[in-house]
Amino acid sequence: MENQKRDFEEMKNRAQLEFQELAQKILEEKSQKFTSANKENLDSLLKPLGENIDQFKKRVEETYDKESKQRFSLEERVKELVEMNHKLSKEANNLASALKGQSKKQGNWGEIILESILEKSGLQKNREYKVQVSLQTEDGKRLQPDVVVYLPDNRTIIIDSKVSLIAYDRFSSSDTKEDQDAALKEHVKSMYQHIDQLGDKNTIP
């Protein structure tokens, strides 16, 4: 009887041990499968997120690179415009100084403006008009007007350009009415002098 009882206890203990081992094995297998499944599910969730992050990063880098190039190009254009403005201002100042200081250069500038007006009026050089033509008056005096414009019926118009800038510049830059009036009188006087000079020439082609 005692032997049977002992054998039963041993069988019971062995069965419990085998059950525990089997339960442990099943638990480990289930845990491993659960972990693998979770990992696959997690990977399937994180993969699109990672791809979206990579695409976003790429777009940010492309946008930054594009904006950097555009900003650099804009800065270059602004720099060129500033340099051009400085150059034009310098040339304008040089031209103004030259015109105000030398009568010969004033005359040359007036001739350039006159010819530009004729061209924009549709007249062709050396056909409807000529520049610096040598003429002879009735009393034998030789003259050279700036422009001769040829009209129908053998008629002509003689043009001699004159420029009065010195007094006009003082008039434009004067701060007081007294200075403006004085400069204006001087400018009108200069214009009348040019008219008298042209009248004295009595140019007849």
mmCIF file of the C-alpha atoms, coordinates in Angstrom:
data_MODEL
# 
_entry.id   MODEL 
# 
loop_
_atom_site.group_PDB 
_atom_site.id 
_atom_site.type_symbol 
_atom_site.label_atom_id 
_atom_site.label_alt_id 
_atom_site.label_comp_id 
_atom_site.label_asym_id 
_atom_site.label_entity_id 
_atom_site.label_seq_id 
_atom_site.pdbx_PDB_ins_code 
_atom_site.Cartn_x 
_atom_site.Cartn_y 
_atom_site.Cartn_z 
_atom_site.occupancy 
_atom_site.B_iso_or_equiv 
_atom_site.pdbx_formal_charge 
_atom_site.auth_seq_id 
_atom_site.auth_comp_id 
_atom_site.auth_asym_id 
_atom_site.auth_atom_id 
_atom_site.pdbx_PDB_model_num 
ATOM 1   C CA . MET A 1 1   ? 0.000  0.000   0.000    1.00 0.00 ? 1   MET A CA 1 
ATOM 2   C CA . GLU A 1 2   ? 2.763  2.381   0.835    1.00 0.00 ? 2   GLU A CA 1 
ATOM 3   C CA . ASN A 1 3   ? 4.588  1.445   -2.341   1.00 0.00 ? 3   ASN A CA 1 
ATOM 4   C CA . GLN A 1 4   ? 1.500  2.231   -4.372   1.00 0.00 ? 4   GLN A CA 1 
ATOM 5   C CA . LYS A 1 5   ? 1.122  5.540   -2.581   1.00 0.00 ? 5   LYS A CA 1 
ATOM 6   C CA . ARG A 1 6   ? 4.756  6.425   -3.251   1.00 0.00 ? 6   ARG A CA 1 
ATOM 7   C CA . ASP A 1 7   ? 4.474  5.422   -6.877   1.00 0.00 ? 7   ASP A CA 1 
ATOM 8   C CA . PHE A 1 8   ? 1.355  7.596   -7.181   1.00 0.00 ? 8   PHE A CA 1 
ATOM 9   C CA . GLU A 1 9   ? 3.174  10.568  -5.680   1.00 0.00 ? 9   GLU A CA 1 
ATOM 10  C CA . GLU A 1 10  ? 6.075  10.082  -8.073   1.00 0.00 ? 10  GLU A CA 1 
ATOM 11  C CA . MET A 1 11  ? 3.714  9.834   -11.023  1.00 0.00 ? 11  MET A CA 1 
ATOM 12  C CA . LYS A 1 12  ? 1.912  12.937  -9.791   1.00 0.00 ? 12  LYS A CA 1 
ATOM 13  C CA . ASN A 1 13  ? 5.136  14.895  -9.411   1.00 0.00 ? 13  ASN A CA 1 
ATOM 14  C CA . ARG A 1 14  ? 6.364  13.720  -12.800  1.00 0.00 ? 14  ARG A CA 1 
ATOM 15  C CA . ALA A 1 15  ? 3.088  14.696  -14.398  1.00 0.00 ? 15  ALA A CA 1 
ATOM 16  C CA . GLN A 1 16  ? 3.203  18.141  -12.796  1.00 0.00 ? 16  GLN A CA 1 
ATOM 17  C CA . LEU A 1 17  ? 6.774  18.606  -13.976  1.00 0.00 ? 17  LEU A CA 1 
ATOM 18  C CA . GLU A 1 18  ? 5.906  17.504  -17.498  1.00 0.00 ? 18  GLU A CA 1 
ATOM 19  C CA . PHE A 1 19  ? 2.853  19.791  -17.455  1.00 0.00 ? 19  PHE A CA 1 
ATOM 20  C CA . GLN A 1 20  ? 4.961  22.734  -16.304  1.00 0.00 ? 20  GLN A CA 1 
ATOM 21  C CA . GLU A 1 21  ? 7.540  22.042  -19.008  1.00 0.00 ? 21  GLU A CA 1 
ATOM 22  C CA . LEU A 1 22  ? 4.822  21.740  -21.623  1.00 0.00 ? 22  LEU A CA 1 
ATOM 23  C CA . ALA A 1 23  ? 3.128  24.908  -20.404  1.00 0.00 ? 23  ALA A CA 1 
ATOM 24  C CA . GLN A 1 24  ? 6.451  26.752  -20.435  1.00 0.00 ? 24  GLN A CA 1 
ATOM 25  C CA . LYS A 1 25  ? 7.154  25.539  -23.948  1.00 0.00 ? 25  LYS A CA 1 
ATOM 26  C CA . ILE A 1 26  ? 3.720  26.572  -25.164  1.00 0.00 ? 26  ILE A CA 1 
ATOM 27  C CA . LEU A 1 27  ? 4.096  29.965  -23.500  1.00 0.00 ? 27  LEU A CA 1 
ATOM 28  C CA . GLU A 1 28  ? 7.497  30.528  -25.102  1.00 0.00 ? 28  GLU A CA 1 
ATOM 29  C CA . GLU A 1 29  ? 6.171  29.554  -28.531  1.00 0.00 ? 29  GLU A CA 1 
ATOM 30  C CA . LYS A 1 30  ? 3.158  31.815  -28.127  1.00 0.00 ? 30  LYS A CA 1 
ATOM 31  C CA . SER A 1 31  ? 5.349  34.676  -26.913  1.00 0.00 ? 31  SER A CA 1 
ATOM 32  C CA . GLN A 1 32  ? 7.726  34.241  -29.825  1.00 0.00 ? 32  GLN A CA 1 
ATOM 33  C CA . LYS A 1 33  ? 4.874  34.173  -32.318  1.00 0.00 ? 33  LYS A CA 1 
ATOM 34  C CA . PHE A 1 34  ? 3.276  37.181  -30.636  1.00 0.00 ? 34  PHE A CA 1 
ATOM 35  C CA . THR A 1 35  ? 6.568  39.090  -30.693  1.00 0.00 ? 35  THR A CA 1 
ATOM 36  C CA . SER A 1 36  ? 7.156  38.254  -34.361  1.00 0.00 ? 36  SER A CA 1 
ATOM 37  C CA . ALA A 1 37  ? 3.625  39.243  -35.264  1.00 0.00 ? 37  ALA A CA 1 
ATOM 38  C CA . ASN A 1 38  ? 3.932  42.473  -33.329  1.00 0.00 ? 38  ASN A CA 1 
ATOM 39  C CA . LYS A 1 39  ? 7.245  43.226  -34.999  1.00 0.00 ? 39  LYS A CA 1 
ATOM 40  C CA . GLU A 1 40  ? 5.745  42.632  -38.434  1.00 0.00 ? 40  GLU A CA 1 
ATOM 41  C CA . ASN A 1 41  ? 2.742  44.788  -37.592  1.00 0.00 ? 41  ASN A CA 1 
ATOM 42  C CA . LEU A 1 42  ? 4.956  47.489  -36.167  1.00 0.00 ? 42  LEU A CA 1 
ATOM 43  C CA . ASP A 1 43  ? 7.216  47.378  -39.222  1.00 0.00 ? 43  ASP A CA 1 
ATOM 44  C CA . SER A 1 44  ? 4.199  47.648  -41.510  1.00 0.00 ? 44  SER A CA 1 
ATOM 45  C CA . LEU A 1 45  ? 3.082  50.723  -39.572  1.00 0.00 ? 45  LEU A CA 1 
ATOM 46  C CA . LEU A 1 46  ? 6.483  52.371  -39.311  1.00 0.00 ? 46  LEU A CA 1 
ATOM 47  C CA . LYS A 1 47  ? 7.638  51.744  -42.884  1.00 0.00 ? 47  LYS A CA 1 
ATOM 48  C CA . PRO A 1 48  ? 5.164  54.179  -44.543  1.00 0.00 ? 48  PRO A CA 1 
ATOM 49  C CA . LEU A 1 49  ? 5.893  56.692  -41.812  1.00 0.00 ? 49  LEU A CA 1 
ATOM 50  C CA . GLY A 1 50  ? 9.612  56.398  -42.478  1.00 0.00 ? 50  GLY A CA 1 
ATOM 51  C CA . GLU A 1 51  ? 9.026  56.775  -46.230  1.00 0.00 ? 51  GLU A CA 1 
ATOM 52  C CA . ASN A 1 52  ? 6.906  59.891  -45.632  1.00 0.00 ? 52  ASN A CA 1 
ATOM 53  C CA . ILE A 1 53  ? 9.612  61.356  -43.413  1.00 0.00 ? 53  ILE A CA 1 
ATOM 54  C CA . ASP A 1 54  ? 12.242 60.684  -46.105  1.00 0.00 ? 54  ASP A CA 1 
ATOM 55  C CA . GLN A 1 55  ? 10.046 62.314  -48.770  1.00 0.00 ? 55  GLN A CA 1 
ATOM 56  C CA . PHE A 1 56  ? 9.384  65.314  -46.561  1.00 0.00 ? 56  PHE A CA 1 
ATOM 57  C CA . LYS A 1 57  ? 13.104 65.658  -45.838  1.00 0.00 ? 57  LYS A CA 1 
ATOM 58  C CA . LYS A 1 58  ? 13.853 65.471  -49.560  1.00 0.00 ? 58  LYS A CA 1 
ATOM 59  C CA . ARG A 1 59  ? 11.261 68.154  -50.382  1.00 0.00 ? 59  ARG A CA 1 
ATOM 60  C CA . VAL A 1 60  ? 12.616 70.400  -47.642  1.00 0.00 ? 60  VAL A CA 1 
ATOM 61  C CA . GLU A 1 61  ? 16.163 70.034  -48.985  1.00 0.00 ? 61  GLU A CA 1 
ATOM 62  C CA . GLU A 1 62  ? 15.022 70.664  -52.581  1.00 0.00 ? 62  GLU A CA 1 
ATOM 63  C CA . THR A 1 63  ? 13.000 73.719  -51.539  1.00 0.00 ? 63  THR A CA 1 
ATOM 64  C CA . TYR A 1 64  ? 15.871 75.117  -49.513  1.00 0.00 ? 64  TYR A CA 1 
ATOM 65  C CA . ASP A 1 65  ? 18.306 74.533  -52.368  1.00 0.00 ? 65  ASP A CA 1 
ATOM 66  C CA . LYS A 1 66  ? 15.924 76.204  -54.860  1.00 0.00 ? 66  LYS A CA 1 
ATOM 67  C CA . GLU A 1 67  ? 15.286 79.177  -52.582  1.00 0.00 ? 67  GLU A CA 1 
ATOM 68  C CA . SER A 1 68  ? 19.016 79.540  -51.947  1.00 0.00 ? 68  SER A CA 1 
ATOM 69  C CA . LYS A 1 69  ? 19.715 79.662  -55.682  1.00 0.00 ? 69  LYS A CA 1 
ATOM 70  C CA . GLN A 1 70  ? 16.866 82.121  -56.287  1.00 0.00 ? 70  GLN A CA 1 
ATOM 71  C CA . ARG A 1 71  ? 18.012 84.310  -53.407  1.00 0.00 ? 71  ARG A CA 1 
ATOM 72  C CA . PHE A 1 72  ? 21.570 84.268  -54.751  1.00 0.00 ? 72  PHE A CA 1 
ATOM 73  C CA . SER A 1 73  ? 20.325 85.134  -58.248  1.00 0.00 ? 73  SER A CA 1 
ATOM 74  C CA . LEU A 1 74  ? 18.187 87.989  -56.879  1.00 0.00 ? 74  LEU A CA 1 
ATOM 75  C CA . GLU A 1 75  ? 21.123 89.339  -54.882  1.00 0.00 ? 75  GLU A CA 1 
ATOM 76  C CA . GLU A 1 76  ? 23.267 89.295  -58.030  1.00 0.00 ? 76  GLU A CA 1 
ATOM 77  C CA . ARG A 1 77  ? 20.604 91.164  -60.033  1.00 0.00 ? 77  ARG A CA 1 
ATOM 78  C CA . VAL A 1 78  ? 20.216 93.785  -57.300  1.00 0.00 ? 78  VAL A CA 1 
ATOM 79  C CA . LYS A 1 79  ? 23.988 94.190  -57.142  1.00 0.00 ? 79  LYS A CA 1 
ATOM 80  C CA . GLU A 1 80  ? 24.161 94.678  -60.921  1.00 0.00 ? 80  GLU A CA 1 
ATOM 81  C CA . LEU A 1 81  ? 21.356 97.264  -60.804  1.00 0.00 ? 81  LEU A CA 1 
ATOM 82  C CA . VAL A 1 82  ? 23.100 99.180  -58.018  1.00 0.00 ? 82  VAL A CA 1 
ATOM 83  C CA . GLU A 1 83  ? 26.381 99.176  -59.946  1.00 0.00 ? 83  GLU A CA 1 
ATOM 84  C CA . MET A 1 84  ? 24.592 100.273 -63.122  1.00 0.00 ? 84  MET A CA 1 
ATOM 85  C CA . ASN A 1 85  ? 22.853 103.080 -61.241  1.00 0.00 ? 85  ASN A CA 1 
ATOM 86  C CA . HIS A 1 86  ? 26.175 104.294 -59.823  1.00 0.00 ? 86  HIS A CA 1 
ATOM 87  C CA . LYS A 1 87  ? 27.732 104.162 -63.284  1.00 0.00 ? 87  LYS A CA 1 
ATOM 88  C CA . LEU A 1 88  ? 24.866 106.075 -64.896  1.00 0.00 ? 88  LEU A CA 1 
ATOM 89  C CA . SER A 1 89  ? 24.905 108.662 -62.113  1.00 0.00 ? 89  SER A CA 1 
ATOM 90  C CA . LYS A 1 90  ? 28.632 109.154 -62.538  1.00 0.00 ? 90  LYS A CA 1 
ATOM 91  C CA . GLU A 1 91  ? 28.318 109.476 -66.310  1.00 0.00 ? 91  GLU A CA 1 
ATOM 92  C CA . ALA A 1 92  ? 25.410 111.901 -65.946  1.00 0.00 ? 92  ALA A CA 1 
ATOM 93  C CA . ASN A 1 93  ? 27.407 114.035 -63.512  1.00 0.00 ? 93  ASN A CA 1 
ATOM 94  C CA . ASN A 1 94  ? 30.411 113.990 -65.837  1.00 0.00 ? 94  ASN A CA 1 
ATOM 95  C CA . LEU A 1 95  ? 28.219 115.001 -68.771  1.00 0.00 ? 95  LEU A CA 1 
ATOM 96  C CA . ALA A 1 96  ? 26.574 117.784 -66.782  1.00 0.00 ? 96  ALA A CA 1 
ATOM 97  C CA . SER A 1 97  ? 29.958 119.105 -65.631  1.00 0.00 ? 97  SER A CA 1 
ATOM 98  C CA . ALA A 1 98  ? 31.345 119.010 -69.160  1.00 0.00 ? 98  ALA A CA 1 
ATOM 99  C CA . LEU A 1 99  ? 28.308 120.708 -70.671  1.00 0.00 ? 99  LEU A CA 1 
ATOM 100 C CA . LYS A 1 100 ? 28.265 123.461 -68.068  1.00 0.00 ? 100 LYS A CA 1 
ATOM 101 C CA . GLY A 1 101 ? 31.980 124.099 -68.291  1.00 0.00 ? 101 GLY A CA 1 
ATOM 102 C CA . GLN A 1 102 ? 32.799 124.122 -71.998  1.00 0.00 ? 102 GLN A CA 1 
ATOM 103 C CA . SER A 1 103 ? 30.865 125.887 -74.758  1.00 0.00 ? 103 SER A CA 1 
ATOM 104 C CA . LYS A 1 104 ? 32.319 123.589 -77.434  1.00 0.00 ? 104 LYS A CA 1 
ATOM 105 C CA . LYS A 1 105 ? 30.965 120.493 -75.705  1.00 0.00 ? 105 LYS A CA 1 
ATOM 106 C CA . GLN A 1 106 ? 27.618 122.207 -75.255  1.00 0.00 ? 106 GLN A CA 1 
ATOM 107 C CA . GLY A 1 107 ? 27.511 122.781 -79.002  1.00 0.00 ? 107 GLY A CA 1 
ATOM 108 C CA . ASN A 1 108 ? 28.457 119.172 -79.777  1.00 0.00 ? 108 ASN A CA 1 
ATOM 109 C CA . TRP A 1 109 ? 25.783 117.911 -77.425  1.00 0.00 ? 109 TRP A CA 1 
ATOM 110 C CA . GLY A 1 110 ? 23.211 120.205 -79.060  1.00 0.00 ? 110 GLY A CA 1 
ATOM 111 C CA . GLU A 1 111 ? 24.117 118.822 -82.500  1.00 0.00 ? 111 GLU A CA 1 
ATOM 112 C CA . ILE A 1 112 ? 23.642 115.254 -81.259  1.00 0.00 ? 112 ILE A CA 1 
ATOM 113 C CA . ILE A 1 113 ? 20.222 116.086 -79.823  1.00 0.00 ? 113 ILE A CA 1 
ATOM 114 C CA . LEU A 1 114 ? 19.210 117.901 -83.022  1.00 0.00 ? 114 LEU A CA 1 
ATOM 115 C CA . GLU A 1 115 ? 20.139 114.953 -85.234  1.00 0.00 ? 115 GLU A CA 1 
ATOM 116 C CA . SER A 1 116 ? 18.303 112.586 -82.904  1.00 0.00 ? 116 SER A CA 1 
ATOM 117 C CA . ILE A 1 117 ? 15.150 114.715 -83.234  1.00 0.00 ? 117 ILE A CA 1 
ATOM 118 C CA . LEU A 1 118 ? 15.407 114.672 -87.031  1.00 0.00 ? 118 LEU A CA 1 
ATOM 119 C CA . GLU A 1 119 ? 15.843 110.889 -87.136  1.00 0.00 ? 119 GLU A CA 1 
ATOM 120 C CA . LYS A 1 120 ? 12.883 110.322 -84.823  1.00 0.00 ? 120 LYS A CA 1 
ATOM 121 C CA . SER A 1 121 ? 10.835 112.601 -87.091  1.00 0.00 ? 121 SER A CA 1 
ATOM 122 C CA . GLY A 1 122 ? 11.333 110.080 -89.897  1.00 0.00 ? 122 GLY A CA 1 
ATOM 123 C CA . LEU A 1 123 ? 13.945 112.026 -91.882  1.00 0.00 ? 123 LEU A CA 1 
ATOM 124 C CA . GLN A 1 124 ? 16.878 110.097 -93.349  1.00 0.00 ? 124 GLN A CA 1 
ATOM 125 C CA . LYS A 1 125 ? 20.371 111.455 -93.124  1.00 0.00 ? 125 LYS A CA 1 
ATOM 126 C CA . ASN A 1 126 ? 22.012 112.452 -96.434  1.00 0.00 ? 126 ASN A CA 1 
ATOM 127 C CA . ARG A 1 127 ? 18.635 112.234 -98.174  1.00 0.00 ? 127 ARG A CA 1 
ATOM 128 C CA . GLU A 1 128 ? 16.165 114.543 -96.407  1.00 0.00 ? 128 GLU A CA 1 
ATOM 129 C CA . TYR A 1 129 ? 18.903 116.338 -94.482  1.00 0.00 ? 129 TYR A CA 1 
ATOM 130 C CA . LYS A 1 130 ? 22.666 116.716 -94.271  1.00 0.00 ? 130 LYS A CA 1 
ATOM 131 C CA . VAL A 1 131 ? 24.973 117.832 -91.465  1.00 0.00 ? 131 VAL A CA 1 
ATOM 132 C CA . GLN A 1 132 ? 27.895 120.272 -91.560  1.00 0.00 ? 132 GLN A CA 1 
ATOM 133 C CA . VAL A 1 133 ? 27.255 121.351 -95.156  1.00 0.00 ? 133 VAL A CA 1 
ATOM 134 C CA . SER A 1 134 ? 29.574 124.046 -96.515  1.00 0.00 ? 134 SER A CA 1 
ATOM 135 C CA . LEU A 1 135 ? 27.565 126.975 -97.932  1.00 0.00 ? 135 LEU A CA 1 
ATOM 136 C CA . GLN A 1 136 ? 28.396 130.301 -99.518  1.00 0.00 ? 136 GLN A CA 1 
ATOM 137 C CA . THR A 1 137 ? 26.398 133.493 -98.968  1.00 0.00 ? 137 THR A CA 1 
ATOM 138 C CA . GLU A 1 138 ? 25.560 136.050 -101.658 1.00 0.00 ? 138 GLU A CA 1 
ATOM 139 C CA . ASP A 1 139 ? 28.539 138.153 -100.637 1.00 0.00 ? 139 ASP A CA 1 
ATOM 140 C CA . GLY A 1 140 ? 30.908 135.166 -100.944 1.00 0.00 ? 140 GLY A CA 1 
ATOM 141 C CA . LYS A 1 141 ? 31.152 134.347 -97.252  1.00 0.00 ? 141 LYS A CA 1 
ATOM 142 C CA . ARG A 1 142 ? 31.509 130.632 -96.507  1.00 0.00 ? 142 ARG A CA 1 
ATOM 143 C CA . LEU A 1 143 ? 29.401 129.158 -93.713  1.00 0.00 ? 143 LEU A CA 1 
ATOM 144 C CA . GLN A 1 144 ? 28.844 125.705 -92.281  1.00 0.00 ? 144 GLN A CA 1 
ATOM 145 C CA . PRO A 1 145 ? 25.482 125.307 -90.517  1.00 0.00 ? 145 PRO A CA 1 
ATOM 146 C CA . ASP A 1 146 ? 24.822 122.271 -88.369  1.00 0.00 ? 146 ASP A CA 1 
ATOM 147 C CA . VAL A 1 147 ? 21.983 120.898 -90.520  1.00 0.00 ? 147 VAL A CA 1 
ATOM 148 C CA . VAL A 1 148 ? 20.390 121.598 -93.893  1.00 0.00 ? 148 VAL A CA 1 
ATOM 149 C CA . VAL A 1 149 ? 16.916 120.096 -94.378  1.00 0.00 ? 149 VAL A CA 1 
ATOM 150 C CA . TYR A 1 150 ? 15.860 119.646 -98.008  1.00 0.00 ? 150 TYR A CA 1 
ATOM 151 C CA . LEU A 1 151 ? 12.239 120.434 -98.938  1.00 0.00 ? 151 LEU A CA 1 
ATOM 152 C CA . PRO A 1 152 ? 10.280 120.040 -102.196 1.00 0.00 ? 152 PRO A CA 1 
ATOM 153 C CA . ASP A 1 153 ? 10.627 122.683 -104.929 1.00 0.00 ? 153 ASP A CA 1 
ATOM 154 C CA . ASN A 1 154 ? 14.349 123.119 -104.139 1.00 0.00 ? 154 ASN A CA 1 
ATOM 155 C CA . ARG A 1 155 ? 13.653 124.772 -100.834 1.00 0.00 ? 155 ARG A CA 1 
ATOM 156 C CA . THR A 1 156 ? 15.780 124.266 -97.740  1.00 0.00 ? 156 THR A CA 1 
ATOM 157 C CA . ILE A 1 157 ? 15.699 124.910 -94.017  1.00 0.00 ? 157 ILE A CA 1 
ATOM 158 C CA . ILE A 1 158 ? 18.931 125.923 -92.336  1.00 0.00 ? 158 ILE A CA 1 
ATOM 159 C CA . ILE A 1 159 ? 19.308 124.804 -88.708  1.00 0.00 ? 159 ILE A CA 1 
ATOM 160 C CA . ASP A 1 160 ? 22.126 125.882 -86.429  1.00 0.00 ? 160 ASP A CA 1 
ATOM 161 C CA . SER A 1 161 ? 21.776 124.312 -82.981  1.00 0.00 ? 161 SER A CA 1 
ATOM 162 C CA . LYS A 1 162 ? 22.497 126.469 -79.953  1.00 0.00 ? 162 LYS A CA 1 
ATOM 163 C CA . VAL A 1 163 ? 22.604 125.399 -76.314  1.00 0.00 ? 163 VAL A CA 1 
ATOM 164 C CA . SER A 1 164 ? 22.243 127.609 -73.236  1.00 0.00 ? 164 SER A CA 1 
ATOM 165 C CA . LEU A 1 165 ? 22.787 125.534 -70.104  1.00 0.00 ? 165 LEU A CA 1 
ATOM 166 C CA . ILE A 1 166 ? 24.877 127.473 -67.611  1.00 0.00 ? 166 ILE A CA 1 
ATOM 167 C CA . ALA A 1 167 ? 22.272 130.045 -66.556  1.00 0.00 ? 167 ALA A CA 1 
ATOM 168 C CA . TYR A 1 168 ? 19.473 127.494 -66.859  1.00 0.00 ? 168 TYR A CA 1 
ATOM 169 C CA . ASP A 1 169 ? 21.322 125.142 -64.496  1.00 0.00 ? 169 ASP A CA 1 
ATOM 170 C CA . ARG A 1 170 ? 21.685 127.943 -61.968  1.00 0.00 ? 170 ARG A CA 1 
ATOM 171 C CA . PHE A 1 171 ? 17.969 128.681 -62.325  1.00 0.00 ? 171 PHE A CA 1 
ATOM 172 C CA . SER A 1 172 ? 17.067 125.017 -61.675  1.00 0.00 ? 172 SER A CA 1 
ATOM 173 C CA . SER A 1 173 ? 19.322 124.682 -58.639  1.00 0.00 ? 173 SER A CA 1 
ATOM 174 C CA . SER A 1 174 ? 18.539 128.058 -57.029  1.00 0.00 ? 174 SER A CA 1 
ATOM 175 C CA . ASP A 1 175 ? 16.889 127.975 -53.612  1.00 0.00 ? 175 ASP A CA 1 
ATOM 176 C CA . THR A 1 176 ? 15.527 131.524 -53.513  1.00 0.00 ? 176 THR A CA 1 
ATOM 177 C CA . LYS A 1 177 ? 13.237 133.415 -55.853  1.00 0.00 ? 177 LYS A CA 1 
ATOM 178 C CA . GLU A 1 178 ? 15.785 136.232 -56.175  1.00 0.00 ? 178 GLU A CA 1 
ATOM 179 C CA . ASP A 1 179 ? 18.455 133.812 -57.416  1.00 0.00 ? 179 ASP A CA 1 
ATOM 180 C CA . GLN A 1 180 ? 15.977 132.195 -59.793  1.00 0.00 ? 180 GLN A CA 1 
ATOM 181 C CA . ASP A 1 181 ? 14.940 135.554 -61.264  1.00 0.00 ? 181 ASP A CA 1 
ATOM 182 C CA . ALA A 1 182 ? 18.570 136.567 -61.786  1.00 0.00 ? 182 ALA A CA 1 
ATOM 183 C CA . ALA A 1 183 ? 19.446 133.247 -63.434  1.00 0.00 ? 183 ALA A CA 1 
ATOM 184 C CA . LEU A 1 184 ? 16.332 133.392 -65.620  1.00 0.00 ? 184 LEU A CA 1 
ATOM 185 C CA . LYS A 1 185 ? 17.232 136.879 -66.889  1.00 0.00 ? 185 LYS A CA 1 
ATOM 186 C CA . GLU A 1 186 ? 20.734 135.657 -67.699  1.00 0.00 ? 186 GLU A CA 1 
ATOM 187 C CA . HIS A 1 187 ? 19.324 132.643 -69.525  1.00 0.00 ? 187 HIS A CA 1 
ATOM 188 C CA . VAL A 1 188 ? 16.980 134.793 -71.636  1.00 0.00 ? 188 VAL A CA 1 
ATOM 189 C CA . LYS A 1 189 ? 19.881 137.118 -72.427  1.00 0.00 ? 189 LYS A CA 1 
ATOM 190 C CA . SER A 1 190 ? 21.965 134.159 -73.614  1.00 0.00 ? 190 SER A CA 1 
ATOM 191 C CA . MET A 1 191 ? 19.153 132.992 -75.892  1.00 0.00 ? 191 MET A CA 1 
ATOM 192 C CA . TYR A 1 192 ? 18.810 136.445 -77.455  1.00 0.00 ? 192 TYR A CA 1 
ATOM 193 C CA . GLN A 1 193 ? 22.547 136.486 -78.076  1.00 0.00 ? 193 GLN A CA 1 
ATOM 194 C CA . HIS A 1 194 ? 22.248 133.203 -79.974  1.00 0.00 ? 194 HIS A CA 1 
ATOM 195 C CA . ILE A 1 195 ? 19.386 134.650 -82.024  1.00 0.00 ? 195 ILE A CA 1 
ATOM 196 C CA . ASP A 1 196 ? 21.430 137.732 -82.898  1.00 0.00 ? 196 ASP A CA 1 
ATOM 197 C CA . GLN A 1 197 ? 24.393 135.571 -83.916  1.00 0.00 ? 197 GLN A CA 1 
ATOM 198 C CA . LEU A 1 198 ? 22.224 133.497 -86.221  1.00 0.00 ? 198 LEU A CA 1 
ATOM 199 C CA . GLY A 1 199 ? 20.650 136.623 -87.689  1.00 0.00 ? 199 GLY A CA 1 
ATOM 200 C CA . ASP A 1 200 ? 24.062 138.131 -88.422  1.00 0.00 ? 200 ASP A CA 1 
ATOM 201 C CA . LYS A 1 201 ? 25.044 135.049 -90.428  1.00 0.00 ? 201 LYS A CA 1 
ATOM 202 C CA . ASN A 1 202 ? 22.136 135.540 -92.853  1.00 0.00 ? 202 ASN A CA 1 
ATOM 203 C CA . THR A 1 203 ? 22.758 132.038 -94.182  1.00 0.00 ? 203 THR A CA 1 
ATOM 204 C CA . ILE A 1 204 ? 21.536 131.558 -97.754  1.00 0.00 ? 204 ILE A CA 1 
ATOM 205 C CA . PRO A 1 205 ? 22.416 128.285 -99.509  1.00 0.00 ? 205 PRO A CA 1 
# 
